Amino acid sequence: MNPAMVFSLFPPFPRDNKVFGIIPHAPRFEARWIKVIDPAIREAGLVPTRLDPKRLKDSTVADLSLAIATHKLIFADVTEIHRFAEGNRQYSFRNAQVFYGLGMAHSARQPGEVLIFRSDQSDFAFENTTARTRWYDPENHPDHARVLVVDAIREALAELELTRSMAVRQITDRLDYESYEMLTEATAGPLNHPGIDPDEDPALVGVRLNSLFRLLDMGLVACYERLKYSITPLGEAVVKAISNWV
């Protein structure tokens, strides 16, 4: 399945409380995952996951796309895996699979949702000034490295919460009274499609249809079963925000 098709299935609000790790599976990197990255993610209150190295050859682009689409944050370690000299020039090799996943993450996610770390000072083979790359030293200073990862995750979560609040506020500014009334109805259970109920006032069907279309367009309700519409997590956040203002 094409990554764009997978990403289109998942709205950006909200995501699982997990961090997807994109790092090489060589012994050196396994040690830093176990001793530094995994415990740091857990300390920050999230669940660390990565593709199973035993099934790596069987993993598909869809598996990678699904993880990138559904996890709250992406963690990538782009540390060089080998370096050699030729004349006066130094050449650095980095894991191609890591950069494939990183490129996919950058194409689908906000910059603040993708955390990039490395433990070398070598130049990249391409321009990387637009993406913030943090430095850490998991082998020599694991405790300090763990603190750096925890701080980066907490900083990203704070930024996400601010973005979430701004998104909710923008939607509440666009929400008319009739649509809000229908949205609050959805908090009690799925809404029937307007016009299905024979006892429904025909004069209100058009108004309710317009309200339903607005809620669907803003992602506040979704059709999870035929001709029935349930409130989404974004819709719940909007209702909660408005109730706090009243």
C-alpha atoms as an extended CHARMM CRD file, in Angstrom:
* protein
*
       246  EXT
         1         1  MET       CA              0.0000000000        0.0000000000        0.0000000000  PROA      1               0.0000000000
         2         2  ASN       CA              1.2730000000        3.4660000000       -0.8770000000  PROA      2               0.0000000000
         3         3  PRO       CA              2.2660000000        5.4890000000        2.2410000000  PROA      3               0.0000000000
         4         4  ALA       CA              0.0640000000        8.4110000000        1.1650000000  PROA      4               0.0000000000
         5         5  MET       CA             -2.9620000000        6.1020000000        1.2090000000  PROA      5               0.0000000000
         6         6  VAL       CA             -2.1350000000        4.9420000000        4.7360000000  PROA      6               0.0000000000
         7         7  PHE       CA             -1.5530000000        8.4760000000        6.0170000000  PROA      7               0.0000000000
         8         8  SER       CA             -4.8650000000        9.6600000000        4.5440000000  PROA      8               0.0000000000
         9         9  LEU       CA             -6.7090000000        7.1710000000        6.7600000000  PROA      9               0.0000000000
        10        10  PHE       CA             -5.5340000000        8.7910000000        9.9820000000  PROA      10              0.0000000000
        11        11  PRO       CA             -6.5020000000       12.3440000000       10.9710000000  PROA      11              0.0000000000
        12        12  PRO       CA             -3.7710000000       14.2090000000       12.8520000000  PROA      12              0.0000000000
        13        13  PHE       CA             -5.8170000000       14.4520000000       16.0540000000  PROA      13              0.0000000000
        14        14  PRO       CA             -5.2260000000       12.5410000000       18.2550000000  PROA      14              0.0000000000
        15        15  ARG       CA             -2.6360000000        9.7320000000       18.1170000000  PROA      15              0.0000000000
        16        16  ASP       CA             -1.6870000000        6.7540000000       20.2630000000  PROA      16              0.0000000000
        17        17  ASN       CA              0.3850000000        7.5530000000       23.3530000000  PROA      17              0.0000000000
        18        18  LYS       CA              3.3930000000        5.8200000000       21.8430000000  PROA      18              0.0000000000
        19        19  VAL       CA              6.7920000000        6.7540000000       20.4380000000  PROA      19              0.0000000000
        20        20  PHE       CA              7.9540000000        4.8980000000       17.3500000000  PROA      20              0.0000000000
        21        21  GLY       CA             11.7020000000        4.2960000000       17.2950000000  PROA      21              0.0000000000
        22        22  ILE       CA             13.5360000000        4.3290000000       13.9730000000  PROA      22              0.0000000000
        23        23  ILE       CA             17.0770000000        3.1500000000       14.7130000000  PROA      23              0.0000000000
        24        24  PRO       CA             19.4570000000        0.5220000000       13.3060000000  PROA      24              0.0000000000
        25        25  HSD       CA             19.2550000000       -2.9980000000       14.7420000000  PROA      25              0.0000000000
        26        26  ALA       CA             23.0290000000       -3.4500000000       15.0910000000  PROA      26              0.0000000000
        27        27  PRO       CA             24.2810000000       -4.4840000000       18.5880000000  PROA      27              0.0000000000
        28        28  ARG       CA             25.6280000000       -1.0000000000       19.3150000000  PROA      28              0.0000000000
        29        29  PHE       CA             22.2140000000        0.5480000000       18.7290000000  PROA      29              0.0000000000
        30        30  GLU       CA             20.3440000000       -2.2400000000       20.4980000000  PROA      30              0.0000000000
        31        31  ALA       CA             22.2870000000       -1.3560000000       23.6500000000  PROA      31              0.0000000000
        32        32  ARG       CA             21.3420000000        2.3230000000       23.4790000000  PROA      32              0.0000000000
        33        33  TRP       CA             17.7050000000        1.4140000000       22.8160000000  PROA      33              0.0000000000
        34        34  ILE       CA             17.5800000000       -0.8360000000       25.8910000000  PROA      34              0.0000000000
        35        35  LYS       CA             19.6290000000        1.3430000000       28.2570000000  PROA      35              0.0000000000
        36        36  VAL       CA             18.6860000000        4.8670000000       27.1550000000  PROA      36              0.0000000000
        37        37  ILE       CA             15.8680000000        5.3370000000       24.6480000000  PROA      37              0.0000000000
        38        38  ASP       CA             13.2940000000        2.8120000000       25.8920000000  PROA      38              0.0000000000
        39        39  PRO       CA             13.5080000000        3.8700000000       29.5820000000  PROA      39              0.0000000000
        40        40  ALA       CA             13.5270000000        7.5670000000       28.6230000000  PROA      40              0.0000000000
        41        41  ILE       CA             10.3140000000        7.2030000000       26.6320000000  PROA      41              0.0000000000
        42        42  ARG       CA              8.6690000000        5.3800000000       29.5360000000  PROA      42              0.0000000000
        43        43  GLU       CA              9.8480000000        8.0200000000       32.0040000000  PROA      43              0.0000000000
        44        44  ALA       CA              8.1620000000       10.6480000000       29.8280000000  PROA      44              0.0000000000
        45        45  GLY       CA              4.8880000000        8.7280000000       30.1630000000  PROA      45              0.0000000000
        46        46  LEU       CA              4.6960000000        7.1520000000       26.7080000000  PROA      46              0.0000000000
        47        47  VAL       CA              5.1110000000        3.6320000000       25.3180000000  PROA      47              0.0000000000
        48        48  PRO       CA              8.1820000000        2.8380000000       23.1620000000  PROA      48              0.0000000000
        49        49  THR       CA              7.7160000000        0.6620000000       20.0720000000  PROA      49              0.0000000000
        50        50  ARG       CA              9.7310000000       -0.2710000000       16.9960000000  PROA      50              0.0000000000
        51        51  LEU       CA              9.5660000000       -2.8020000000       14.2040000000  PROA      51              0.0000000000
        52        52  ASP       CA             10.4210000000       -6.3030000000       15.4090000000  PROA      52              0.0000000000
        53        53  PRO       CA             13.9900000000       -7.0900000000       14.2440000000  PROA      53              0.0000000000
        54        54  LYS       CA             13.0380000000      -10.7770000000       13.9140000000  PROA      54              0.0000000000
        55        55  ARG       CA             10.3320000000       -9.8340000000       11.4070000000  PROA      55              0.0000000000
        56        56  LEU       CA             12.1880000000       -6.9560000000        9.7730000000  PROA      56              0.0000000000
        57        57  LYS       CA             12.5250000000       -8.7270000000        6.4160000000  PROA      57              0.0000000000
        58        58  ASP       CA              8.7870000000       -9.4500000000        6.4280000000  PROA      58              0.0000000000
        59        59  SER       CA              7.8290000000       -5.9010000000        7.4030000000  PROA      59              0.0000000000
        60        60  THR       CA              6.2190000000       -3.8900000000        4.6370000000  PROA      60              0.0000000000
        61        61  VAL       CA              6.0390000000       -0.2310000000        3.7740000000  PROA      61              0.0000000000
        62        62  ALA       CA              2.4880000000       -0.3570000000        5.1340000000  PROA      62              0.0000000000
        63        63  ASP       CA              3.7990000000       -1.4840000000        8.5590000000  PROA      63              0.0000000000
        64        64  LEU       CA              6.1890000000        1.4520000000        8.6700000000  PROA      64              0.0000000000
        65        65  SER       CA              3.5550000000        3.8700000000        7.3680000000  PROA      65              0.0000000000
        66        66  LEU       CA              1.0140000000        2.6740000000        9.9210000000  PROA      66              0.0000000000
        67        67  ALA       CA              3.4290000000        3.2060000000       12.8080000000  PROA      67              0.0000000000
        68        68  ILE       CA              4.3800000000        6.6830000000       11.6020000000  PROA      68              0.0000000000
        69        69  ALA       CA              0.7230000000        7.5990000000       11.0990000000  PROA      69              0.0000000000
        70        70  THR       CA             -0.5710000000        6.4600000000       14.4830000000  PROA      70              0.0000000000
        71        71  HSD       CA              2.1950000000        7.1520000000       17.0260000000  PROA      71              0.0000000000
        72        72  LYS       CA              2.2630000000       10.4210000000       18.9190000000  PROA      72              0.0000000000
        73        73  LEU       CA              5.9810000000       10.9810000000       18.3110000000  PROA      73              0.0000000000
        74        74  ILE       CA              8.7300000000        9.5610000000       16.1180000000  PROA      74              0.0000000000
        75        75  PHE       CA             12.2700000000        9.0380000000       17.4680000000  PROA      75              0.0000000000
        76        76  ALA       CA             15.0880000000        8.5810000000       14.9350000000  PROA      76              0.0000000000
        77        77  ASP       CA             18.7560000000        7.8830000000       15.6730000000  PROA      77              0.0000000000
        78        78  VAL       CA             20.7570000000        8.8970000000       12.5980000000  PROA      78              0.0000000000
        79        79  THR       CA             24.2140000000        8.2400000000       14.0460000000  PROA      79              0.0000000000
        80        80  GLU       CA             26.7600000000        7.1070000000       11.4690000000  PROA      80              0.0000000000
        81        81  ILE       CA             27.3670000000        3.3580000000       11.2950000000  PROA      81              0.0000000000
        82        82  HSD       CA             30.7490000000        3.4950000000        9.5600000000  PROA      82              0.0000000000
        83        83  ARG       CA             33.4140000000        5.9920000000        8.4890000000  PROA      83              0.0000000000
        84        84  PHE       CA             36.4090000000        5.7050000000        6.2100000000  PROA      84              0.0000000000
        85        85  ALA       CA             39.0350000000        8.0340000000        4.7820000000  PROA      85              0.0000000000
        86        86  GLU       CA             40.0880000000        8.4420000000        1.1770000000  PROA      86              0.0000000000
        87        87  GLY       CA             42.9610000000       10.8230000000        0.7930000000  PROA      87              0.0000000000
        88        88  ASN       CA             42.1780000000       13.9410000000        2.7760000000  PROA      88              0.0000000000
        89        89  ARG       CA             38.4450000000       13.3270000000        2.8060000000  PROA      89              0.0000000000
        90        90  GLN       CA             36.3600000000       11.5830000000        5.4640000000  PROA      90              0.0000000000
        91        91  TYR       CA             33.2470000000        9.6900000000        4.4020000000  PROA      91              0.0000000000
        92        92  SER       CA             30.4150000000        8.8530000000        6.7880000000  PROA      92              0.0000000000
        93        93  PHE       CA             27.8590000000        6.0900000000        6.2160000000  PROA      93              0.0000000000
        94        94  ARG       CA             24.4410000000        6.1720000000        7.8360000000  PROA      94              0.0000000000
        95        95  ASN       CA             21.7020000000        3.5590000000        7.8760000000  PROA      95              0.0000000000
        96        96  ALA       CA             19.5950000000        3.7960000000        4.7120000000  PROA      96              0.0000000000
        97        97  GLN       CA             16.5120000000        2.2230000000        6.3200000000  PROA      97              0.0000000000
        98        98  VAL       CA             16.5800000000        4.8190000000        9.0890000000  PROA      98              0.0000000000
        99        99  PHE       CA             16.6720000000        7.6560000000        6.5770000000  PROA      99              0.0000000000
       100       100  TYR       CA             13.8970000000        6.0610000000        4.5300000000  PROA      100             0.0000000000
       101       101  GLY       CA             11.6720000000        6.0170000000        7.6170000000  PROA      101             0.0000000000
       102       102  LEU       CA             12.8020000000        9.5020000000        8.6210000000  PROA      102             0.0000000000
       103       103  GLY       CA             11.9540000000       10.8780000000        5.1910000000  PROA      103             0.0000000000
       104       104  MET       CA              8.5360000000        9.2680000000        5.3810000000  PROA      104             0.0000000000
       105       105  ALA       CA              7.9770000000       10.7620000000        8.8430000000  PROA      105             0.0000000000
       106       106  HSD       CA              9.0000000000       14.2310000000        7.6690000000  PROA      106             0.0000000000
       107       107  SER       CA              6.5750000000       14.0350000000        4.7500000000  PROA      107             0.0000000000
       108       108  ALA       CA              3.6270000000       13.0720000000        6.9630000000  PROA      108             0.0000000000
       109       109  ARG       CA              4.1990000000       14.6870000000       10.3540000000  PROA      109             0.0000000000
       110       110  GLN       CA              4.8400000000       18.1050000000       11.8420000000  PROA      110             0.0000000000
       111       111  PRO       CA              8.5310000000       18.9220000000       12.4880000000  PROA      111             0.0000000000
       112       112  GLY       CA              8.0190000000       18.9690000000       16.2560000000  PROA      112             0.0000000000
       113       113  GLU       CA              6.6300000000       15.4250000000       16.1890000000  PROA      113             0.0000000000
       114       114  VAL       CA              9.8730000000       13.9530000000       14.8060000000  PROA      114             0.0000000000
       115       115  LEU       CA             12.7920000000       13.8090000000       17.2660000000  PROA      115             0.0000000000
       116       116  ILE       CA             16.2190000000       13.2890000000       15.6750000000  PROA      116             0.0000000000
       117       117  PHE       CA             19.2810000000       12.3030000000       17.7120000000  PROA      117             0.0000000000
       118       118  ARG       CA             22.8320000000       11.3600000000       16.8270000000  PROA      118             0.0000000000
       119       119  SER       CA             26.1660000000       10.8280000000       18.5810000000  PROA      119             0.0000000000
       120       120  ASP       CA             28.6650000000       11.8640000000       15.9100000000  PROA      120             0.0000000000
       121       121  GLN       CA             29.8510000000       15.1740000000       14.4940000000  PROA      121             0.0000000000
       122       122  SER       CA             30.2610000000       14.1300000000       10.8540000000  PROA      122             0.0000000000
       123       123  ASP       CA             28.6080000000       16.1030000000        8.0830000000  PROA      123             0.0000000000
       124       124  PHE       CA             25.4100000000       14.8590000000        6.5170000000  PROA      124             0.0000000000
       125       125  ALA       CA             25.4820000000       13.9450000000        2.8410000000  PROA      125             0.0000000000
       126       126  PHE       CA             22.6010000000       16.3730000000        2.2390000000  PROA      126             0.0000000000
       127       127  GLU       CA             21.2520000000       19.6660000000        3.5380000000  PROA      127             0.0000000000
       128       128  ASN       CA             19.6460000000       19.1100000000        6.9470000000  PROA      128             0.0000000000
       129       129  THR       CA             19.4460000000       22.6150000000        8.3800000000  PROA      129             0.0000000000
       130       130  THR       CA             15.6390000000       22.6750000000        8.4670000000  PROA      130             0.0000000000
       131       131  ALA       CA             15.3760000000       19.6930000000       10.8410000000  PROA      131             0.0000000000
       132       132  ARG       CA             16.6390000000       20.0350000000       14.3980000000  PROA      132             0.0000000000
       133       133  THR       CA             19.1200000000       17.2910000000       15.2610000000  PROA      133             0.0000000000
       134       134  ARG       CA             20.0660000000       16.7810000000       18.9070000000  PROA      134             0.0000000000
       135       135  TRP       CA             23.3720000000       15.3280000000       20.0750000000  PROA      135             0.0000000000
       136       136  TYR       CA             23.7500000000       12.7150000000       22.8160000000  PROA      136             0.0000000000
       137       137  ASP       CA             26.3420000000       10.1820000000       23.9850000000  PROA      137             0.0000000000
       138       138  PRO       CA             24.5390000000        6.9760000000       25.0560000000  PROA      138             0.0000000000
       139       139  GLU       CA             27.6990000000        4.8660000000       25.3200000000  PROA      139             0.0000000000
       140       140  ASN       CA             29.8460000000        7.1370000000       27.4990000000  PROA      140             0.0000000000
       141       141  HSD       CA             27.1610000000        9.1180000000       29.3320000000  PROA      141             0.0000000000
       142       142  PRO       CA             23.9560000000        7.0350000000       29.3540000000  PROA      142             0.0000000000
       143       143  ASP       CA             22.3360000000        8.8390000000       32.2970000000  PROA      143             0.0000000000
       144       144  HSD       CA             22.7930000000       12.2530000000       30.7190000000  PROA      144             0.0000000000
       145       145  ALA       CA             21.6520000000       10.8980000000       27.3490000000  PROA      145             0.0000000000
       146       146  ARG       CA             18.4840000000        9.5730000000       28.9720000000  PROA      146             0.0000000000
       147       147  VAL       CA             17.7790000000       13.0150000000       30.4630000000  PROA      147             0.0000000000
       148       148  LEU       CA             18.2310000000       14.6390000000       27.0500000000  PROA      148             0.0000000000
       149       149  VAL       CA             15.7370000000       12.2450000000       25.4540000000  PROA      149             0.0000000000
       150       150  VAL       CA             13.1890000000       12.7460000000       28.2500000000  PROA      150             0.0000000000
       151       151  ASP       CA             13.5020000000       16.5380000000       27.9590000000  PROA      151             0.0000000000
       152       152  ALA       CA             13.0820000000       16.3910000000       24.1760000000  PROA      152             0.0000000000
       153       153  ILE       CA              9.9350000000       14.2760000000       24.4850000000  PROA      153             0.0000000000
       154       154  ARG       CA              8.3970000000       16.5370000000       27.1250000000  PROA      154             0.0000000000
       155       155  GLU       CA              9.1930000000       19.6010000000       25.0390000000  PROA      155             0.0000000000
       156       156  ALA       CA              7.5300000000       17.9870000000       22.0200000000  PROA      156             0.0000000000
       157       157  LEU       CA              4.4500000000       17.0320000000       24.0500000000  PROA      157             0.0000000000
       158       158  ALA       CA              4.1000000000       20.5910000000       25.3430000000  PROA      158             0.0000000000
       159       159  GLU       CA              4.3050000000       21.9100000000       21.7880000000  PROA      159             0.0000000000
       160       160  LEU       CA              1.7060000000       19.3750000000       20.6410000000  PROA      160             0.0000000000
       161       161  GLU       CA             -0.6580000000       20.4040000000       23.4190000000  PROA      161             0.0000000000
       162       162  LEU       CA             -0.3070000000       24.0480000000       22.3900000000  PROA      162             0.0000000000
       163       163  THR       CA             -0.9930000000       23.1290000000       18.7530000000  PROA      163             0.0000000000
       164       164  ARG       CA             -3.9800000000       21.0570000000       19.8420000000  PROA      164             0.0000000000
       165       165  SER       CA             -5.4030000000       23.9700000000       21.8400000000  PROA      165             0.0000000000
       166       166  MET       CA             -4.9800000000       26.2990000000       18.8640000000  PROA      166             0.0000000000
       167       167  ALA       CA             -6.7290000000       23.8020000000       16.5580000000  PROA      167             0.0000000000
       168       168  VAL       CA             -9.6430000000       23.4730000000       18.9770000000  PROA      168             0.0000000000
       169       169  ARG       CA             -9.9200000000       27.2480000000       19.3120000000  PROA      169             0.0000000000
       170       170  GLN       CA             -9.9900000000       27.7470000000       15.5350000000  PROA      170             0.0000000000
       171       171  ILE       CA            -12.8210000000       25.2290000000       15.2220000000  PROA      171             0.0000000000
       172       172  THR       CA            -14.8780000000       26.7490000000       18.0340000000  PROA      172             0.0000000000
       173       173  ASP       CA            -14.6330000000       30.1210000000       16.2920000000  PROA      173             0.0000000000
       174       174  ARG       CA            -16.2040000000       28.5560000000       13.1590000000  PROA      174             0.0000000000
       175       175  LEU       CA            -18.9130000000       26.5740000000       14.9300000000  PROA      175             0.0000000000
       176       176  ASP       CA            -22.4710000000       27.9400000000       14.6510000000  PROA      176             0.0000000000
       177       177  TYR       CA            -25.1030000000       27.3670000000       17.3260000000  PROA      177             0.0000000000
       178       178  GLU       CA            -27.0920000000       24.6940000000       15.4430000000  PROA      178             0.0000000000
       179       179  SER       CA            -23.9450000000       22.6730000000       14.7410000000  PROA      179             0.0000000000
       180       180  TYR       CA            -22.8620000000       22.9330000000       18.3730000000  PROA      180             0.0000000000
       181       181  GLU       CA            -26.2830000000       21.7260000000       19.5330000000  PROA      181             0.0000000000
       182       182  MET       CA            -26.0130000000       18.7020000000       17.2470000000  PROA      182             0.0000000000
       183       183  LEU       CA            -22.4690000000       18.0460000000       18.4580000000  PROA      183             0.0000000000
       184       184  THR       CA            -23.6080000000       17.9930000000       22.0850000000  PROA      184             0.0000000000
       185       185  GLU       CA            -26.3460000000       15.5250000000       21.0850000000  PROA      185             0.0000000000
       186       186  ALA       CA            -23.6240000000       13.2370000000       19.7490000000  PROA      186             0.0000000000
       187       187  THR       CA            -21.9890000000       13.0750000000       23.1880000000  PROA      187             0.0000000000
       188       188  ALA       CA            -24.9820000000       10.9850000000       24.3470000000  PROA      188             0.0000000000
       189       189  GLY       CA            -24.7260000000        8.4890000000       21.4940000000  PROA      189             0.0000000000
       190       190  PRO       CA            -24.6640000000        8.1370000000       17.6940000000  PROA      190             0.0000000000
       191       191  LEU       CA            -26.7710000000       10.5480000000       15.6450000000  PROA      191             0.0000000000
       192       192  ASN       CA            -29.2370000000        9.2640000000       13.0740000000  PROA      192             0.0000000000
       193       193  HSD       CA            -29.0440000000       10.7200000000        9.5900000000  PROA      193             0.0000000000
       194       194  PRO       CA            -31.5150000000       13.6420000000        9.3490000000  PROA      194             0.0000000000
       195       195  GLY       CA            -34.7590000000       12.6730000000        7.6210000000  PROA      195             0.0000000000
       196       196  ILE       CA            -34.7420000000        8.9910000000        8.5880000000  PROA      196             0.0000000000
       197       197  ASP       CA            -37.0120000000        9.3700000000       11.6090000000  PROA      197             0.0000000000
       198       198  PRO       CA            -40.6290000000        9.6540000000       10.3330000000  PROA      198             0.0000000000
       199       199  ASP       CA            -41.5450000000       11.7460000000       13.3790000000  PROA      199             0.0000000000
       200       200  GLU       CA            -38.8430000000       14.3280000000       12.6690000000  PROA      200             0.0000000000
       201       201  ASP       CA            -40.0710000000       17.8160000000       11.7970000000  PROA      201             0.0000000000
       202       202  PRO       CA            -39.5550000000       18.2080000000        8.0030000000  PROA      202             0.0000000000
       203       203  ALA       CA            -38.8130000000       21.8960000000        8.4910000000  PROA      203             0.0000000000
       204       204  LEU       CA            -35.7490000000       21.0180000000       10.5840000000  PROA      204             0.0000000000
       205       205  VAL       CA            -34.2940000000       18.3600000000        8.2840000000  PROA      205             0.0000000000
       206       206  GLY       CA            -32.5310000000       20.8840000000        6.0580000000  PROA      206             0.0000000000
       207       207  VAL       CA            -31.0580000000       22.7340000000        9.0370000000  PROA      207             0.0000000000
       208       208  ARG       CA            -29.8200000000       19.5050000000       10.6120000000  PROA      208             0.0000000000
       209       209  LEU       CA            -28.3460000000       18.3160000000        7.3210000000  PROA      209             0.0000000000
       210       210  ASN       CA            -26.3470000000       21.5340000000        7.0060000000  PROA      210             0.0000000000
       211       211  SER       CA            -25.1520000000       21.1720000000       10.5990000000  PROA      211             0.0000000000
       212       212  LEU       CA            -24.1840000000       17.5480000000       10.0330000000  PROA      212             0.0000000000
       213       213  PHE       CA            -22.2020000000       18.4200000000        6.9090000000  PROA      213             0.0000000000
       214       214  ARG       CA            -20.3250000000       21.1160000000        8.8450000000  PROA      214             0.0000000000
       215       215  LEU       CA            -19.4880000000       18.6990000000       11.6580000000  PROA      215             0.0000000000
       216       216  LEU       CA            -18.2690000000       16.0940000000        9.1800000000  PROA      216             0.0000000000
       217       217  ASP       CA            -16.1870000000       18.6630000000        7.3090000000  PROA      217             0.0000000000
       218       218  MET       CA            -14.4750000000       19.7850000000       10.5280000000  PROA      218             0.0000000000
       219       219  GLY       CA            -13.8580000000       16.2090000000       11.6760000000  PROA      219             0.0000000000
       220       220  LEU       CA            -16.0330000000       16.5470000000       14.7840000000  PROA      220             0.0000000000
       221       221  VAL       CA            -18.2250000000       13.5480000000       13.9370000000  PROA      221             0.0000000000
       222       222  ALA       CA            -17.6260000000       10.5370000000       11.7140000000  PROA      222             0.0000000000
       223       223  CYS       CA            -19.7760000000        7.8710000000       10.0960000000  PROA      223             0.0000000000
       224       224  TYR       CA            -18.6730000000        4.6460000000       11.7760000000  PROA      224             0.0000000000
       225       225  GLU       CA            -21.8270000000        2.7400000000       10.7870000000  PROA      225             0.0000000000
       226       226  ARG       CA            -24.3590000000        3.2400000000        8.0300000000  PROA      226             0.0000000000
       227       227  LEU       CA            -26.3650000000        6.4600000000        8.4230000000  PROA      227             0.0000000000
       228       228  LYS       CA            -25.1810000000        6.9110000000       12.0210000000  PROA      228             0.0000000000
       229       229  TYR       CA            -22.6340000000        9.4850000000       13.1480000000  PROA      229             0.0000000000
       230       230  SER       CA            -20.5130000000        9.3780000000       16.3030000000  PROA      230             0.0000000000
       231       231  ILE       CA            -18.4850000000       12.1110000000       17.9350000000  PROA      231             0.0000000000
       232       232  THR       CA            -14.7270000000       11.9790000000       17.3350000000  PROA      232             0.0000000000
       233       233  PRO       CA            -11.9770000000       12.6860000000       19.8940000000  PROA      233             0.0000000000
       234       234  LEU       CA            -11.5850000000       16.1060000000       18.2900000000  PROA      234             0.0000000000
       235       235  GLY       CA            -15.3160000000       16.7020000000       18.7170000000  PROA      235             0.0000000000
       236       236  GLU       CA            -15.0760000000       15.7280000000       22.3850000000  PROA      236             0.0000000000
       237       237  ALA       CA            -12.2060000000       18.1770000000       22.8630000000  PROA      237             0.0000000000
       238       238  VAL       CA            -14.2580000000       20.9720000000       21.2810000000  PROA      238             0.0000000000
       239       239  VAL       CA            -17.2770000000       20.2640000000       23.5090000000  PROA      239             0.0000000000
       240       240  LYS       CA            -15.0420000000       20.1980000000       26.5810000000  PROA      240             0.0000000000
       241       241  ALA       CA            -13.3630000000       23.4700000000       25.6120000000  PROA      241             0.0000000000
       242       242  ILE       CA            -16.6710000000       25.2720000000       25.0600000000  PROA      242             0.0000000000
       243       243  SER       CA            -18.1440000000       23.9280000000       28.3130000000  PROA      243             0.0000000000
       244       244  ASN       CA            -15.1050000000       25.2700000000       30.1830000000  PROA      244             0.0000000000
       245       245  TRP       CA            -15.6460000000       28.7230000000       28.6970000000  PROA      245             0.0000000000
       246       246  VAL       CA            -19.3400000000       28.9080000000       29.6010000000  PROA      246             0.0000000000
